[in-house]
């Protein structure tokens, strides 16, 4: 029982390849040997039969032209080979003539002689005076108006000797050839797997803490080279991902450290010394603001983490753009008035998107918040539809984005002005892009020709007939100012 539970030893890939190669070679050598043996046997039979027919023709000519008989005219020539013999018989089986060295009796039986009197026959039999089996060819002959039967034969010992030599050569040479082929297969597999072993050793030394190392690429343009190149590309992506995650963690730690430091300072100052009630209220208000900032940052980090893990939850449904734009305008109306700025919402026609209302409002809220923080002048919320997509724009009349920032706008913790380190976290646009991509859309930033920034979110549109009727009245356009 214990032995049965013991796992069988695992064979190395090199040994498996060698065994497979040896098995294939053994089948090949066996099949080839059988084919050669059969071909040689057939060739010997054909050669022997052709020789018997030729000698039978010679005997027939001798019988027709010579009165001296086989013993005098052809016996010496035929008997010199030590393997050939001949007879001339009457249809009744009486021997008229024959070569010396065989009994003077009919080689064939009465039935066989009768068959040979009608047509040529070829049989294998045994006769006295000749060792081993013989091949006999008999044919009818008519000489001097007499029906005769000419019989020629030859021993099969030479054929058997040739086949025996071939079998001995195959049984001796076959295993040797198989061993040599197996050794060659082992050497080829070892040479081929040497590159794999080199990649394995290098891979065992790779570490996240020491990026930049890559697997060796074989020089041969084969599958192993393509495997090494593919793995190196994967390592490049992993290094980029690890670097991005390290930068993300470092930036998040930096962003959290500032409000935590301010919060700790405010609380320590409130706990030490004598302070008036207004001073304590100011300290608590400052601590409350920093707490809100920390909570907001934690919420943004959670959203980005969910987006990276493919778990950003969305519940898309038909959504009227005019409704969500009106909701955003109402939410930021008071804040815009306090800054003495206009918030204009303009939607051309009835536009419906297939999106999650809460996520779309979150994205647009981030854009409007950025425009109120860093922009200037009127903020315009607009939408237009084309090619089955809807573009939602949030534009302002401020200084716009620096040109060098346009390509980095959606990077996490990126800000157009590093001097405003305390304003915002640099995650708003990253969250906007994550929300847009979760809906199968995208986002882009640009500077308006007349000045100001323009951020666009692209979402999939649906037919107007599929949208539910709104409880609010809506015309062909929505244009409101606040």
C-alpha positions in Angstrom: 0.0 0.0 0.0 2.8 2.4 0.9 4.6 1.6 -2.3 1.5 2.3 -4.3 1.1 5.7 -2.7 4.7 6.6 -3.5 4.7 8.9 -6.5 6.5 7.7 -9.6 9.8 9.4 -10.4 9.4 12.3 -12.8 11.4 12.1 -16.0 13.2 15.1 -17.2 12.0 16.7 -20.5 15.4 15.8 -22.1 14.9 12.1 -21.2 11.3 12.2 -22.4 12.3 13.6 -25.7 15.1 11.0 -26.0 12.7 8.1 -25.2 10.1 9.5 -27.7 12.8 9.7 -30.3 14.1 6.2 -29.6 10.5 4.8 -29.8 10.0 6.5 -33.1 13.3 5.3 -34.4 12.6 1.7 -33.3 9.3 1.8 -35.2 11.1 3.3 -38.2 13.9 0.8 -38.2 11.5 -2.2 -37.7 9.3 -1.1 -40.6 12.3 -0.3 -42.8 13.9 -3.7 -42.0 10.7 -5.6 -42.8 10.3 -3.7 -46.0 13.9 -4.5 -47.1 13.6 -8.1 -46.1 10.3 -8.5 -48.1 11.8 -6.7 -51.1 14.9 -8.8 -51.1 12.9 -12.0 -50.8 10.7 -11.0 -53.7 13.7 -10.0 -55.7 15.4 -13.3 -55.1 12.2 -15.2 -56.0 11.8 -13.2 -59.2 15.4 -13.7 -60.2 15.2 -17.5 -59.5 12.0 -17.9 -61.4 13.4 -16.0 -64.3 16.5 -18.2 -64.3 14.4 -21.3 -64.3 12.3 -20.1 -67.2 15.4 -19.3 -69.2 16.9 -22.7 -68.6 13.7 -24.4 -69.5 13.8 -22.6 -72.8 17.4 -23.8 -73.3 16.4 -27.4 -72.5 13.5 -27.2 -75.0 15.8 -26.0 -77.7 18.3 -28.8 -76.8 15.5 -31.4 -77.0 14.4 -30.2 -80.4 17.9 -30.0 -81.9 20.1 -32.6 -80.3 19.9 -36.4 -80.3 22.6 -36.9 -77.8 20.5 -36.3 -74.7 20.8 -34.0 -71.7 23.6 -36.0 -70.0 25.9 -35.6 -73.0 24.8 -32.2 -74.4 23.9 -30.2 -71.3 24.7 -32.2 -68.3 28.2 -30.8 -67.8 27.0 -27.2 -68.1 24.0 -27.6 -66.0 25.6 -29.7 -63.3 28.6 -27.3 -63.0 26.5 -24.9 -60.9 25.9 -27.5 -58.2 22.3 -26.2 -57.8 20.6 -26.8 -61.2 19.1 -30.0 -62.7 16.7 -30.9 -65.5 14.6 -33.8 -66.7 12.6 -34.7 -69.8 9.6 -36.9 -69.2 6.9 -38.5 -71.2 3.3 -37.6 -70.2 3.1 -41.0 -68.4 6.0 -40.1 -66.1 8.9 -42.1 -67.7 12.2 -40.3 -67.6 13.6 -40.0 -71.1 16.7 -38.0 -70.1 18.1 -36.0 -67.2 21.2 -34.3 -65.8 23.4 -36.4 -63.6 23.3 -36.2 -59.8 19.6 -36.8 -59.2 17.7 -40.1 -58.9 16.4 -41.4 -62.3 12.8 -41.1 -61.2 10.2 -38.5 -62.0 10.6 -35.3 -59.9 7.0 -34.5 -60.1 3.9 -36.5 -59.1 1.5 -38.0 -61.7 -0.9 -35.1 -61.0 1.8 -32.5 -61.3 3.1 -34.1 -64.6 -0.5 -34.0 -66.0 -0.8 -30.3 -65.1 2.6 -29.5 -66.6 1.6 -31.3 -69.8 -1.2 -28.7 -70.2 0.5 -25.5 -69.1 3.7 -24.4 -67.3 3.7 -24.8 -63.6 6.0 -23.5 -60.8 6.2 -25.4 -57.5 8.5 -25.8 -54.4 9.3 -29.3 -53.3 12.1 -31.7 -52.1 13.9 -34.3 -54.2 16.6 -36.8 -53.4 20.2 -35.9 -54.1 19.6 -32.2 -53.5 19.8 -30.7 -50.0 17.0 -28.6 -48.8 13.9 -27.4 -50.7 14.1 -26.8 -54.5 12.2 -24.6 -56.9 10.9 -26.6 -59.9 9.5 -25.2 -63.2 7.8 -27.6 -65.7 6.5 -26.8 -69.2 5.0 -28.8 -72.0 7.3 -29.4 -75.1 6.6 -31.1 -78.4 9.6 -32.7 -80.1 9.5 -35.0 -83.1 5.7 -35.1 -83.0 5.9 -36.3 -79.4 4.4 -34.5 -76.3 7.0 -34.2 -73.6 7.4 -32.4 -70.3 10.6 -30.5 -69.6 11.5 -30.0 -65.9 14.2 -27.6 -64.6 14.9 -26.9 -60.9 17.3 -25.2 -58.6 18.1 -25.4 -54.9 16.8 -22.6 -52.6 19.9 -22.8 -50.3 21.4 -19.6 -51.9 18.2 -17.7 -51.3 18.0 -18.9 -47.7 21.6 -18.0 -47.1 21.1 -14.5 -48.4 18.0 -14.0 -46.3 19.8 -15.5 -43.2 22.7 -13.0 -43.7 20.2 -10.1 -44.0 18.4 -11.2 -40.8 21.7 -11.4 -38.9 22.7 -8.0 -40.2 19.4 -6.5 -39.1 19.4 -8.1 -35.7 23.0 -6.9 -35.1 22.9 -3.5 -36.8 19.4 -2.5 -35.8 20.1 -2.2 -32.1 23.4 -0.4 -32.8 21.7 2.0 -35.1 18.9 2.6 -32.5 21.5 3.3 -29.7 23.4 5.7 -32.0 20.1 7.5 -33.0 19.0 7.7 -29.3 22.4 9.2 -28.4 22.0 11.7 -31.2 18.5 12.5 -30.1 19.7 13.1 -26.5 22.5 15.4 -27.8 20.1 17.4 -30.0 17.5 17.7 -27.1 20.3 18.8 -24.7 21.5 21.4 -27.2 18.0 22.7 -27.8 17.1 22.8 -24.1 20.4 24.6 -23.2 18.7 27.9 -24.1 15.7 27.0 -21.9 18.0 26.2 -19.0 19.8 29.5 -19.5 16.5 31.3 -19.4 15.5 29.4 -16.3 18.7 30.3 -14.4 18.3 34.0 -15.4 14.6 33.9 -14.4 15.5 32.5 -10.9 17.7 35.6 -10.4 15.0 38.1 -11.4 13.7 40.3 -8.6 11.2 43.1 -8.4 13.7 45.1 -6.3 16.2 44.9 -9.2 14.3 45.7 -12.4 15.9 45.8 -15.8 17.2 42.3 -16.0 16.0 40.3 -19.0 16.1 36.7 -20.2 18.8 35.7 -22.7 17.6 35.5 -26.3 18.8 32.6 -28.4 20.4 33.5 -31.7 18.5 31.0 -33.7 15.2 32.2 -35.2 13.0 29.5 -33.8 10.3 29.0 -31.2 12.7 29.4 -28.3 13.7 32.8 -29.5 10.1 33.9 -29.9 9.4 32.6 -26.4 12.3 34.6 -24.9 11.2 37.8 -26.7 7.7 37.3 -25.6 8.7 36.8 -21.9 11.0 39.8 -22.1 8.1 41.9 -23.4 6.0 40.6 -20.5 8.9 41.5 -18.0 8.9 45.0 -19.5 5.2 45.4 -18.8 5.6 44.0 -15.3 8.5 46.4 -14.6 6.4 49.3 -15.9 3.4 48.2 -13.7 5.6 47.8 -10.6 7.2 51.2 -11.2 3.7 52.7 -11.6 2.5 51.0 -8.4 5.6 52.2 -6.5 5.1 55.7 -7.7 1.4 55.5 -6.9 2.1 54.4 -3.3 4.8 57.0 -2.9 2.5 59.8 -4.2 -0.4 58.6 -2.0 1.8 58.5 1.0 3.0 62.1 0.3 -0.6 63.3 -0.2 -1.8 61.7 3.0 1.2 63.0 5.0 0.4 66.6 4.5 -3.2 66.7 5.8 -2.3 64.3 8.6 0.5 66.6 9.6 -1.8 69.6 9.6 -4.5 67.7 11.5 -2.0 66.5 14.1 -0.7 70.1 14.5 -4.2 71.6 14.9 -5.2 68.9 17.5 -1.9 69.3 19.5 -2.3 73.1 19.5 -5.9 72.8 20.7 -4.9 70.4 23.5 -2.1 72.6 24.8 -2.4 76.0 26.5 -5.3 78.2 27.0 -7.4 79.1 24.0 -10.6 81.0 23.6 -13.7 79.4 22.2 -13.3 81.1 18.7 -9.7 79.8 18.5 -10.8 76.3 19.4 -13.6 76.5 16.9 -11.1 77.6 14.2 -8.8 74.7 15.1 -11.6 72.2 15.0 -12.8 73.7 11.6 -9.3 73.3 10.2 -9.1 69.7 11.5 -12.5 69.0 10.0 -11.4 70.3 6.6 -8.2 68.2 6.7 -10.3 65.2 7.7 -12.6 65.8 4.7 -9.5 66.0 2.5 -8.2 62.7 3.8 -11.6 61.0 3.4 -11.8 62.4 -0.2 -8.3 61.1 -1.0 -9.1 57.7 0.5 -12.3 57.5 -1.6 -10.4 58.5 -4.8 -7.7 55.9 -4.1 -10.3 53.2 -3.6 -12.0 54.1 -6.9 -8.7 53.9 -8.8 -7.8 50.6 -7.1 -11.1 49.1 -8.1 -10.6 50.4 -11.7 -7.1 48.8 -11.8 -8.5 45.5 -10.6 -11.3 45.5 -13.1 -13.8 45.8 -10.3 -15.1 49.3 -10.8 -18.8 48.7 -10.3 -21.1 50.4 -12.9 -24.8 49.9 -13.5 -25.4 51.3 -17.0 -28.9 52.4 -17.9 -30.5 54.8 -20.3 -29.6 58.3 -19.0 -30.8 61.6 -20.4 -27.8 64.0 -20.7 -29.9 67.0 -20.0 -31.0 65.6 -16.6 -27.5 64.8 -15.4 -26.2 68.2 -16.6 -29.0 70.0 -14.8 -28.2 68.0 -11.6 -24.5 69.0 -11.8 -25.4 72.7 -12.5 -27.7 72.7 -9.5 -25.1 71.1 -7.2 -22.3 73.6 -8.0 -24.6 76.7 -8.5 -24.0 78.2 -5.0 -20.2 77.6 -5.2 -20.1 79.3 -8.6 -22.0 82.3 -7.3 -19.7 82.7 -4.4 -16.8 82.9 -6.9 -18.8 85.3 -9.0 -18.6 83.0 -12.0 -21.2 81.7 -14.4 -22.1 78.0 -14.8 -23.7 77.5 -18.2 -25.3 74.2 -19.2 -26.1 73.7 -22.9 -27.3 70.4 -24.4 -28.3 70.4 -28.1 -31.4 68.2 -28.7 -32.5 65.0 -26.9 -29.3 63.0 -26.2 -29.4 59.7 -24.4 -26.3 57.8 -23.1 -26.0 54.2 -21.8 -24.2 54.8 -18.5 -24.3 54.7 -14.8 -25.9 57.9 -13.5 -23.9 58.0 -10.2 -20.5 57.4 -12.0 -21.3 60.0 -14.7 -22.2 62.5 -12.1 -19.0 61.7 -10.2 -16.9 62.2 -13.3 -18.6 65.5 -14.3 -18.4 66.7 -10.6 -14.6 66.2 -10.7 -14.3 68.2 -13.9 -16.5 71.1 -12.6 -14.6 71.0 -9.3 -11.3 71.3 -11.2 -12.7 74.2 -13.3 -13.8 76.0 -10.2 -10.4 75.4 -8.5 -8.0 76.1 -11.3 -9.9 77.8 -14.1 -11.5 81.1 -14.5 -14.5 82.8 -16.2 -17.6 81.0 -17.4 -17.8 77.2 -17.1 -19.7 75.5 -19.9 -21.2 72.1 -19.7 -22.2 70.8 -23.2 -22.8 67.6 -25.1 -22.9 66.5 -28.7 -23.6 63.2 -30.4 -21.9 61.7 -33.4 -21.2 58.2 -34.7 -23.1 56.4 -31.9 -21.0 58.2 -29.3 -21.7 61.2 -27.0 -19.1 63.8 -26.0 -19.6 65.5 -22.7 -17.6 68.7 -22.4 -16.6 70.8 -19.4 -14.8 73.9 -20.5 -13.8 77.2 -18.8 -12.3 80.5 -19.8 -9.2 80.4 -17.7 -5.5 80.1 -18.7 -5.9 76.5 -19.8 -3.4 73.7 -19.4 0.3 74.1 -19.9 1.3 72.4 -23.2 3.7 70.0 -21.5 0.9 68.9 -19.2 -1.5 67.8 -21.9 0.1 64.4 -22.3 0.3 63.8 -18.6 -3.1 65.1 -17.6 -4.6 61.7 -16.8 -1.5 60.5 -14.9 -2.2 60.0 -11.2 -1.1 62.8 -8.8 -0.2 65.0 -11.8 -0.8 68.7 -11.5 -0.3 71.4 -14.0 1.2 73.7 -11.4 3.4 72.0 -8.8 3.4 75.1 -6.8 -0.2 74.5 -5.7 0.7 71.3 -3.8 -2.0 71.9 -1.3 -4.9 72.3 -3.8 -6.3 69.0 -5.0 -4.6 65.6 -5.1 -4.1 65.2 -8.8 -6.5 62.2 -9.0 -9.6 63.8 -10.4 -8.8 63.4 -14.1 -7.5 59.8 -13.5 -10.8 58.9 -11.9 -12.6 60.5 -14.9 -10.7 58.4 -17.4 -11.3 55.2 -15.3 -15.0 55.9 -15.2 -15.1 56.6 -19.0 -13.1 53.4 -19.8 -15.4 51.3 -17.6 -18.3 52.4 -19.8 -16.3 51.5 -23.0 -15.5 55.2 -23.7 -12.6 57.5 -23.1 -11.5 61.0 -22.1 -9.3 63.7 -23.5 -8.1 67.2 -22.6 -7.3 70.2 -24.8 -6.9 74.0 -24.7 -9.7 76.1 -26.3 -8.6 78.3 -29.2 -9.9 81.4 -27.4 -8.3 80.4 -24.1 -9.3 78.1 -21.4 -9.4 74.3 -20.8 -11.7 71.8 -22.4 -12.1 68.2 -20.9 -14.2 65.8 -22.9 -15.8 62.4 -21.7 -16.9 60.0 -24.5 -19.8 57.6 -23.6 -21.8 55.2 -25.8 -25.1 56.6 -27.0 -28.4 54.7 -27.4 -31.5 55.4 -29.5 -33.9 58.0 -28.2 -36.8 55.6 -28.5 -35.1 53.3 -25.9 -35.0 56.0 -23.3 -37.7 56.5 -20.7 -39.8 59.6 -20.7 -38.5 62.2 -18.2 -40.7 63.6 -15.6 -39.2 67.0 -16.3 -40.1 69.0 -19.4 -37.4 69.1 -22.0 -37.4 70.8 -25.3 -35.1 70.5 -28.2 -32.3 72.2 -26.2 -31.4 73.0 -22.6 -29.6 76.3 -22.0 -29.4 77.6 -18.4 -27.1 80.0 -16.7 -26.3 80.4 -13.0 
